Amino acid sequence: MSAQTARAPATQQPILLRESAGHVAVLTLNRPAARNSLSEGLIAELHAALNDIHNDRNVRAVVIAANGPAFSAGHDMKELTARRADADRGRAYFAQIMNACSAMMQAIVQLPKPVVAAVQGIATAAGCQLVASCDLAVASDAAGFATPGVDIGLFCSTPMVALSRNVPRKQAMEMLLTGESISAATAQSIGLVNRVVAAGTERDAAIALAQQVARKSAYTVKLGKEAFYRQAEMSLADAYRYAAEVMTENMMARDAEEGIGAFIEKREPKWQDK
């Protein structure tokens, strides 16, 4: 892997690392001492990295991983609590952080490339939200997932948005109302993660999964990812009407013509990504 660090002052340890594994960009949360909590700075770094990747034709998929024992413990509560001393008791700052985090999570969904989470440890609150916001997720069998805000009087309302779009309602409500952690196996059974692998192999497994998707037509993946999330918010009739339009557009693409031709001729397709 060729490595480069994301934006950070030279005198400080970078809070986000960026590496390349072929056509896969690997973004690694690097605040292990703070359990990779999503500080204002880390949220901004992640969002900036996603923006950089958005139109980078050399990147065809993304993996979000983390250093240390925890994937992410959610928002940085010390950072938030420090703003209680503001004249408005922190209201403006809290709104700023929640909106910035929500925008970053939406940037994952709106990225025209698949994003895979590689979860090695606990993912709680906004950390669980980050996993749920990714298109795919691979978890270590030692990982755990929770939305425990209710335990400290702060309901996980923003994590709820991503969580409730990934798992059935009653399972989501149980996590949100009890705050209890679930195992990687349970997370897989309710659809929060795709695969559970042996501890220590989750990063490589996530990269392998991302590389598998990266070998597909980038145009087709972009079209399909956008359609997946748009149709999910529609009525059944509207979803089918929209999906038919997408299929028609897709059929007119050069990659569809090439892919179908390669299938009929029993050869490997040569994608043009258009």
C-alpha positions, -999 to 999 in steps of 0.1 A, spaced: 0 0 0 12 35 -7 3 57 22 -3 94 27 -18 113 56 -49 134 54 -47 171 63 -33 178 97 -7 201 112 28 186 109 34 189 146 4 166 154 -4 130 148 -28 129 119 -63 120 130 -72 105 97 -49 84 76 -54 77 39 -38 48 20 -44 32 -14 -49 -5 -20 -51 -5 -58 -82 13 -67 -95 13 -31 -89 43 -8 -86 32 28 -95 59 53 -84 51 89 -97 68 120 -66 76 140 -76 88 175 -71 55 193 -65 72 227 -99 89 224 -115 56 211 -117 73 177 -145 95 189 -159 118 162 -145 151 172 -152 183 152 -118 179 135 -123 142 126 -157 148 112 -143 176 90 -113 154 79 -136 125 69 -159 149 50 -130 165 32 -115 131 23 -149 120 9 -151 152 -12 -116 146 -25 -125 110 -35 -158 119 -51 -145 128 -85 -112 109 -83 -114 84 -112 -85 64 -98 -106 55 -67 -134 30 -73 -142 20 -38 -135 31 -2 -129 13 31 -133 31 64 -113 15 92 -99 25 126 -67 21 147 -68 9 183 -92 -13 202 -124 7 193 -138 15 159 -155 46 172 -172 56 205 -193 82 188 -192 120 195 -164 134 216 -183 141 248 -155 160 264 -154 184 234 -191 189 236 -192 193 273 -165 220 272 -190 243 253 -215 243 282 -196 274 293 -208 293 262 -234 320 267 -261 299 251 -249 268 271 -236 253 239 -268 252 218 -253 268 187 -222 246 189 -242 214 194 -264 222 164 -232 229 144 -216 196 153 -248 175 148 -254 191 114 -218 187 103 -218 150 113 -251 144 95 -237 161 64 -206 138 66 -228 107 69 -249 118 39 -217 123 19 -210 86 24 -244 77 10 -241 103 -18 -206 92 -28 -208 75 -63 -185 47 -51 -192 19 -26 -180 25 10 -172 -5 32 -167 -3 70 -140 -25 85 -150 -28 122 -124 -42 145 -139 -32 179 -169 -14 195 -189 10 173 -212 30 196 -236 59 191 -223 80 161 -197 52 156 -226 28 150 -242 54 128 -210 55 108 -211 18 102 -248 19 93 -241 48 68 -216 27 49 -229 7 20 -213 -25 32 -197 -36 65 -172 -63 76 -168 -69 113 -144 -87 135 -160 -114 156 -148 -93 186 -167 -62 175 -198 -49 193 -224 -24 184 -246 -1 205 -266 31 206 -262 38 244 -271 75 245 -302 67 265 -279 56 294 -266 91 297 -298 110 290 -289 117 254 -311 96 230 -292 86 199 -315 105 176 -291 111 147 -276 75 149 -312 64 148 -317 77 112 -290 54 98 -297 25 121 -334 24 113 -326 24 76 -305 -7 81 -322 -30 106 -359 -39 113 -378 -14 135 -381 -35 166 -344 -44 167 -336 -8 161 -359 3 189 -345 -22 213 -310 -10 207 -321 27 210 -342 22 241 -320 -2 261 -286 10 250 -273 -26 252 -245 -38 230 -250 -65 204 -224 -89 191 -210 -90 156 -230 -122 150 -262 -105 161 -254 -74 140 -250 -97 110 -283 -115 117 -303 -82 118 -285 -68 87 -262 -41 103 -231 -58 89 -226 -81 59 -198 -104 71 -182 -114 103 -146 -126 102 -119 -136 126 -104 -108 147 -75 -92 130 -86 -101 95 -115 -76 91 -94 -49 74 -81 -72 47 -115 -88 43 -131 -53 38 -104 -43 13 -110 -76 -6 -147 -69 -7 -142 -34 -19 -117 -46 -45 -143 -71 -57 -168 -43 -63 -141 -20 -78 -136 -45 -106 -171 -37 -119 -181 -9 -142 -178 23 -122 -206 39 -142 -229 10 -134 -220 10 -97 -226 47 -95 -260 44 -112 -270 15 -91 -259 30 -57 -278 62 -64 -309 43 -75 -308 20 -45 -311 48 -20 -336 69 -40 -360 41 -46 -360 31 -9 -378 63 0 -405 59 -26 -438 41 -27 -438 7 -45 -453 21 -77 -430 51 -78 -400 29 -71 -408 6 -100 -414 35 -123 -381 51 -113 -362 18 -115 -375 12 -150 -362 46 -160 -328 38 -145 -327 4 -162 -335 20 -196 -307 46 -191 -284 18 -180 -292 -3 -211 -281 26 -233 -247 28 -216 -216 15 -234 -207 -6 -204 -240 -24 -205 -236 -30 -242 -200 -43 -236 -210 -64 -205 -239 -81 -222 -218 -87 -253 -190 -102 -232 -215 -124 -214 -229 -138 -247 -194 -142 -261 -182 -158 -229 -153 -134 -224 -142 -108 -198 -158 -74 -203 -136 -43 -209 -152 -14 -190 -151 21 -203 -169 34 -172 -196 51 -193 
